[in-house]
Structures are given as C-alpha cells and as structure tokens.
Amino acid sequence: MGLVLTIIISVLLVGVAFAKILQAKELVDDLKDQESEFITRAEIKTNALGLLVFVIVMFVLLIAQIVAWNKYMLPSSASVHGEEIDTLMNVTNILILFVFFITQALLFWFGYKYYFRKGRKAYWYPHNNSLELAWTIVPATVLILLITYGMSTWGKIMNPEGEPDVHIEFVSEQFKWTARYAGKDNKLGEASFALYGKNALGIATEKSIKDRLNECYKMVVELVDIDSTKTDSTHITVFGKNHWENVVFGSNDQITKSYSVEEFERLTKVSKLLGYSPEKQIVFDGLRLDSLNYEGLISEDWNRSGNLDVVESSLKNYRANILRLKRMQKDYEKNPQKYDNGKDDIVISGNRIVIPKGKTIKFQLRSKDVIHSAYFPHFRAQMNTVPGMKTYFTFEPKETNQEFFDKAAEEGKVYMHITRDDEGNILSKEERLGSTGYVLVCNKICGASHYNMKMFIDVVEPEEFDQYLNDLTFGNETKSIPVSVFEKD
C-alpha cells in the first residue's frame, strides 16, 4: 500500500512540475519580440522527432507487455472445439496487430518527415479512383473473409453432429448455480417456473405438479371439510379433512382445528362471504382471508392499503399459477413420458460438479430471475441464461484437472496461491506455475454479489464419472454421498 501511495504522489508531483514549466514558457513567449516567430523551427523539429521517439517507445512497451503478461493469460483450450476458438482468436489478433503496426508507423513517420517548413507547400492531390478502390476493397475483402471464417467456426460449434453422451442443466439465480444431471434414461425432464417453491429447479413430474397445485390452492384459501364439531364454554373444535389435499391427492387424513368462540364466529362470517357453507367448510388461512381482513381494517380507518395491494398482487399471481398447473396436468395426460423423464434426474445443490473426459456433453441453461451468463473460460464456452427460455451449448472436454494443471505449468502460466488462517485472513500470496482449475462463473453483472456466482468443475475419466453418478443415484455411505435423484421410487 505504501509503495502504491508513493507512486501516485510521484506522478502527481511530476504533473504539477510539468504544468509549471509550461506556464513559465508561456510567460517567456509573451516577453519575446512580437515580430519574432511564435514557434521556432528548432521547436517544430524537436516536436517532429518526439513523434518518432513516442511511436518507438509505444511499440517497445506493447511488445514488452505482450511477452511479460502472457503468463497471466488463459492456458490453451481444455475442450476440442476450443482449439478452433483459439485459432480464430490468434488469426484475428495477428491481423489486428499487423494493421496496427503498419498504420501507426506510417502515421508517426509522416508526422516526422513532413513537419512544417517555412515556404514549403503541400502537393494538392484531391482524388484518385485507384486508391479509393484499393482502400475500400482490400479492408472489405479481409473483413468478409474473417467474418466468414468466424461464422463457419461458430456454426460447427453450435450445430454438432450426433447425440451427446451426457446431459447437464445449469440453473442460475442471484447469486448461485444449481446443476442437474439427466438420470439413467439420459434425458432431462421438463421444467417450469410455475413449479418454483420447494421444487428449486421447477422440475415437472406428475407428483411435483400436484404438490405445487396443492401449495397454490392453500395459499389462495385454506379450507377444512367439516366432519363434526365439539363445543365447550370457551372453544369450538373442528374435526375434518384438508379440502385441497383431499381434492388433489385423494387424501383422507384427519385434521383437528381448535378456535375460540369469537374466532370461530368470525371465520364463519368470512366463509360465507367467500361463498362457502360454514356447516360443511370453514376457511382458516390464505390470501383471500388476509385480503378480507385488510379490507375490514381499512373500513375502520386503519392505514393498511399498502398491505392490501401486496396481498391482492400475490393472490392474482397464485391464481394465474393454478391455471398454468392445470394446463400442465392436461398435457401430462396426453404425453406422460415427457414429464416422467424428470423423475430420475439428479439435482446437485453444492458448488462442484463432475464431468467425464472425452465425452460429448450438452449443457442446458436456464435462469430463475435475471439474465446471467454462463462462462466456462477454460473450455472456451459462454452462453446467456435467460428467464423463460432454454439455451444450449455442446462440447467435449479433453483433459482431466491434473492434465490441464500440468499443461498450464508447461506453458508457463501462473496462478495466485493464497494462504489463509482459520478465520479466513490472508497470510500470504504467491505466484505458482499451473492453474486454479476449471470453473463456471457468471459473466454478466447481475447484482451486488455477482462475483460470488461460481461453480467448480472436476473433469475425470469416464469410469470414475460413471461411479460418481451411481453413487448419486443409489447413495454411498462410505463416501457420505446421499441419494440425489429428484423423486425416489
């Protein structure tokens, strides 16, 4: 910190000194004979020479930075398609640098060679058709070839041949990733935002649709189908069944609710207002009940209009969700297999996943809230995750984590090794040869904790990956791996 502060102060002092020198020069120029030249020929020549010095220093510093900072760049690609991406990037950079060096060298050389000389006039050269054609056709041709090459590379990457060996889905939300493997059938099941709640990924199966429908019904209004009541001096006890669990699941489980006499009378009135017969059904919870309660408070001059607006908005959303879920139930009746595919899907809630080396992997991407961007820098893959739609990317990893680390070290790449104490305080930092390993990050600023959106990726041999999936499917007590399938039979 002290060194940085010293550098900043030194730069500021040099700037102030330079400004004072310029001010002194202006004062000297004001004292000169009015008939003398404002800028002398020697000064003009010095400025022209300065252009040459500047461009040479600029080229030297640019080359020095490219060489010195190369160790901080990404290692060569760890995926098959990434080799083509790297080649495309190198061709583009070489072309850009080639044009940069030529144009900048000519620009500064002309500034030096043709500096102002008294009595010298520039040659008037207003137009030349051949030159116009040359500097239009040549750049256009180069750009067309470069864009064609880029589009061809992109087309091959985004339209791979054959079926992928592994299907994995990543679902983004502020500020984490959740992964899902296709199960034994190697097919990812359907998913919908209408199922978000306890179902973190919104995986759509017959049971999950019913569960969510029951939740939504209960949020709108919670009902008891009354079988009998028992009254004493202060309380009334209701015996019956939960109405929506009975309707959705055919459940006959008995429930018991006890109310004070005053509370029971109030709920009886509310049930009548909502169109239910209190002799058969009584409302005891839900947004419709909350809405009526706030309306009653507002009529008594309580300031609860804001609360009522929130409740009414939520009520509208839940009712719309019920309609969506009913449509999904009808679709399930027509095409059950589409939804049953999700039963054996494996959900990973941690921050690390495993994928196999040498296998074609198809990533399916979704977002639960805002637009994120799934970026796999070492695999040269990036795709936006957009609410309400699915995006895809297919690739083949070609190196395990250890192989990639060794390759990065051979290429002279470095990473920052940080040592921390038990409380997380940094004890030391050290550059080491190698790489930190494969990682998935969000590459689109999505909120305050955007920087925390990371998931680490382990690339292993296919046999080890198969064992890993088997452990997730059936559990492994030795490795403390619980069963992670979405719905257990």
N, C-alpha and C positions, 0 to 999 in steps of 0.2 A: 504493500500500500504506500509506504514511504517513497519507494522508487517511482511509482506512477505519479505521485504528487509532485516530486522533483521535476520529472519530465514535463508535466503540464505547466508548472511555474516557469521553467526554462523557455518553453515555446512561447508563452505569453510575453516574457521579457524580450525575446528576440523580435517578436512582432511589434512591441512598443518601440524598441530601438530603431527598427526599420522605418516605422511611421515618422519618427523624429528626424531621421536622415532625409526623408522625402520633403518634410516641411522645411528643413534648412536649405535644401536645394531650390525649393520654390522661392525662398527669400533671396538667395543669391541670384537667381534668374531675374527677379524684379529689379535688382540693382544694376544689371547689365545695360549697356548702351542699347537704346531702342532700335537702332539700325542694324545691330548685330543679329546673327541667326539665333532663333529661339532654341533650336536643337542643332548641335554641330554635326558635321559629317562623321567625326570620330565617335560620337554618341550613337549615331544611326548604325555605324558599322559594328560597334560593340553589341548593340541590341540584336543585329543580324547574327553575329557569332553566338550570342546567347541562345538563339533558336537551335543552332546545331548542337550546342552543349546539352540543352534541355532534352532534345529527342534522343541523343545517345544515352544520357542518364536514364531516361524513361525506359528505353529498350533493355538496358542492363538490369534495372530494378525489376522489370516484368519477368525477364528470364530467370533472375535470381529467385523471385517469389515462386515461380512455377516449379523450380528444382527443389527449393528448401521446403515448401509446403506440401509437396507431393505425398509425403509420409502421412499427412492427415487426411488425405482423400480416401474414399472407399476402396477396399481391395477389389480385384476383378470379380465379375459376377459369380454368384453361387448357384445360378439356375441356367438351364440350357438356353432358353430364349434370351437371357440377359447378355449372352455373348454378342448377339446381334444388336442389342441396345447399345452396348459399349462400343461396338464398331461404328454404328451410326453417330454416336456422340463424338468419337475420335475424328471421324471424317469431317463432321461439322466444325469442330474446334480447329482442326488443321486449316480448313478453308477460311474460317474467320481470321485466324492469326496471319495467314498468308496475305489476305487482303489488307489487314490492319498494318502490317509492317510496310508493305509497298506504299499504301496511300499516305501513311503518316511520314514515311521517309521523304516522299516526293513533296508533301505539303511543307515540311520544315526546310527542305533543301531549296525549294523555290523561294521561300521567305528569306533565306540567306543570300542566294545568288542574285536575286533581283531587288535588293534593298534600294531605297531611294538615293539617286544621284542627281545633283542639280544639272539641269539642261538635258536630261535624258528622258525620252518619251517612249511609252509602251507601244508595241505594234498593235494596231487595230485589227482584230480578227473576229468579226461578228458571227460567222456561221460556217459550218462545214457538214454537209449531209453524211459523208462517210463516217466522221467522228460521232455524229448523233446516232447513226445506226449501230456503230460499234459499242458505245457505252450504254445502249439500250438493249441490244440483242444479247451481248455476252452475259451481263448480270441476269437477264431474264432466263436465258438458257441454263445457267448454273443453278438458279433457284428452282426451275422446273425439274431438273434432274434430281436435285436434293430433296424436294418435296415428294417426287415420285418414289424415290428410294425410301423415304420415311414412311409414306403411306403403304408401300408394299410390305415393309417390315412390320408395321402396325397390323396390317391385315392378316399376316401369317400368325402373329402372336395372338390376336383376338379371335381367330377362327381356326382353332386346332382341329386336326383330323382324329376321328376315333373317340370312344367314350373314355372319360377319366377313370383312373383306378380308385381314387378316394374323393369323397365329397365332404367339404367342411364349410360351415357357415360361421361368419363373424357378425355379431350384432353390436352396434355402437350405441352408447348413450353417455351423457355427461356424468362422470368422466371415467368410463371404463369400457372394456371389451368383454363380451361373453361369447364363447365358442360352442359349436355343436357339431358332432360327428354324425354322419349317417350310420345307422345300425347295421345289422347283419345283411339287410337287403341292399345296402349301399345306395339308398335313396333317402334324401331329406324329405321329411313330411311337410305338409302345408303349414303356414303360419299366418297370423293376422293380428293387427294392432287391437282388434276388438277383444282379444283374449288376454291382453296385458293385465296384470294384477299379481296374484300368487304365481301365475304362469309367466315367469320372467321374459321368455322369448316369444310368447304368444303361439306356441306350438298347437296346431289344431288336430285334435283327435275327438272321437265321439264323446269320451268322458270329459275332456277338458272343455269342450263346448257346453256340455250340460253343467259342469261346475261353474263356469263363468256366467251362464244364464241364470243359475240359481243365485249367484252373488249379486247380479244386477237387479233381479226381482226383489231381493231382500233390501238392497239399497233404496229402491223406489218406495216400497212399503213392506213391512214385515207383519205377517198375519198368523194367527193361531186359529185353526179349525177346532171349535169348542166341542168337546165330548160331554163334559159336565163341569159344574162349579160347586165350590164349597164355601159357605159364608159363615164368618163368626162376627164378633162385635166390632172389630176394627179392620179386618181384611177380607178380601174375596180371593180365593184360589181357583185358577182356571186349569183344567186338565184337558189336553188335546194333542194335536199334531201340528208341526210346522207346515203351513199351507204349501209353500213353494217346493220344499223338499219332497212333499207328497206328490205334487203335480209333476215336477221334473224327473225325480228318481223313483217315484212309487214307494217312498219310504213310509213306514207306519210307526216309526219311533215316537214314543210318547214324550211330551214335554209338559212341564208344570210351571205356571207363572202365578206369582202372588202380588196383589196390589192392595193399597189402602182403599177404603170405600170411596174416598174423594177422587183418587186417581182412576179407579175403575169407572166411575161415573163420567169423568172427563173423556176417557178413551172410548166409552160407549157413544158419546156425542160425536167424537171425531170419526168413529167408524161409520156412523150414519151419514155424516157429511161427505165421506168418501164413497158412499154407495154400498157399504157392506151391512149385512144384517147382524147386529151385535148379539143376537141369540145364537147365531151359528159361527160368526167370525168376529175377532176383535183385533184392531191394529195396535201394535205395541212399540213399533220403531220404524225408521225410514225417513227419506227426504220429504215425502208428502206430509208426514206428520210434522216434521220440522217446519215446513212451509206454512202449514195452518197455525202452528204455534207463533211464528213470527208475525203472521197476519193479525193474530189476536193481540199481540203486544203492540203492534203499530196502531191498531184501532184504539188502544188505550193510551196513545200519545207517547209510546216508548220509541226511541230512535233506533230502529232495527231494520231500516230499509236496505242498508248495505248487506246485512246478513241474508235478508230475503233474496236479494239479487244473486248472491253466490249460490244459495240453495236451489233457486229456480234454474240457474245455468247448469248446475250439476244434474238436476232432475231431467232436464232436456237431453243432456249427453247420455245418461243411462238409458233413457227410453229409446234413443236412437241406436244405442248399442244392442238393446234387446231385439230390435228389428234386424240388425245385421246378423246376430247369432241365430235367429230363427231361419234366415235365408241360408246360413251355413248348414243348419240341420237338414234342410230340404236338399241341399247339394250333397250332403253326406249320403242321404238315401239313394241318390242317383249314382254316385261314384264313391263308394266307401273306401276303396283301396288308396285313393289319393290322400285320405286323411289317416288311414291305418299305417301308412309308411312312417309316420312320426312316432309311433309307439316305442320303437326300439332305438330311437335317436339318443345319443349320449351327450349330455349337457356338461360343459366344463365351466365352472364359475371362478376358477383361480386365474393367475396371471401367467400361466405357462402351458403350452400345448406341445404335442409331439407329432411330427410328420415323417413319412418314410422317404429315404433317399432313392432316387432312380424311378420313382412312380409319378404318373401324371395326376396332379391334384387340382381340383376345381374349387375355388373359393367363391362362395355365395355371400353377398354383403347386404346388410340392412341397417337402418337407423331407427331408433325409438323416439328421437326428439328433433335434433337439428342436423344439418348437413355436416358430416365428418369426412375425413379422407383416410382410407386405409393405406398406409405406406409401408412397404417391405423393402427397405433400401438395399439390402444385400442380395435380394432376388430380382432387383430392378422391376418392381411391380408397384403400381399405385392405382387406386380406383376410389371414387367418391362413394360414400354411403348416404343414401337419400331417403328421407321419410316417405313411406307409401310406395316404394318400389324396390326391386331387387337388382343388384348389379353383380357382374361375374368377372372372374379372372382365372385362367388356367395356366399352370406352369409345372416344371419338373425340377426339383432340387437335385443337384449333382454332387454335393459334398456334405458329409456329416459335420457337426460342430467342430470336432477336433481337426478334421481335414482342412476345414476352412481357416481355423486358427493358424495351423502350420503354414498354409499357403500365404496368409496375410503377413506372417513373420518373414517368409522368404522374399516377399515383395517389398519389404522394408516399411510396412505400415505399422503405425503405433496406436496405442490407446492409453487413456489416463487411468492408471491403477490408483484407487483411493483406499486408504486405510482409515477405519473409524473405530472409536471406542464403543463400549457397551451402550452408551447413551446416544450414539449416532453422530458424535462430534468428529470432524475430520482431523486426523492426526498427521497424515502425510499424503502427498500426491507424487506420483512417479510415472513418467512415460515408459511404456514397455512395448516390445515388439509383439504383434499379434492383433487380435480383435476382441471386442466385448461380446461378440456372438450375434445370432440372428434375433431380430426384434420387429414387432409390429407397433407402429406409432401412429398417432393422428397428425396429419399434415395440413390440417385446416383449422385456423384459430376458432375454437368452438365455445370459449368461455374462460372463466378465471382459472380453472385447474386443467386447462388443455394440456399442459406439459406432463400431467400425471397419466395420460392415456397410453399405457404401454402394455404389451403382452410379449413375453419371451417365447422363442420357438426353438425346440430341440429337433434337429434332423438326425434320425437314427437309421440303422439298417432295416430292411423290410421285415425280417424275422422278429427283431426287437419291437417294431411297431405293432405287429400282429399280436404279440404277447401283451403289449400295453392296452390295446383295445379289448382283449379278452379279460384282462383284469378289471377294466372299467365296466364291462358287461356283467361279469359274474362276481366281482369283488375279489380282494386278495388280502386276507388277514395278516399274512406275513409282512407285506409291504404297506399295511394300513391304508389300502385303497378301497373305498366304499363303492357299492354298486351305483352307477351314474346314469343308467337308462332312464328315459323320461317317464315311462309307465311300466311298472313291474307287473308281470302276469301273476 
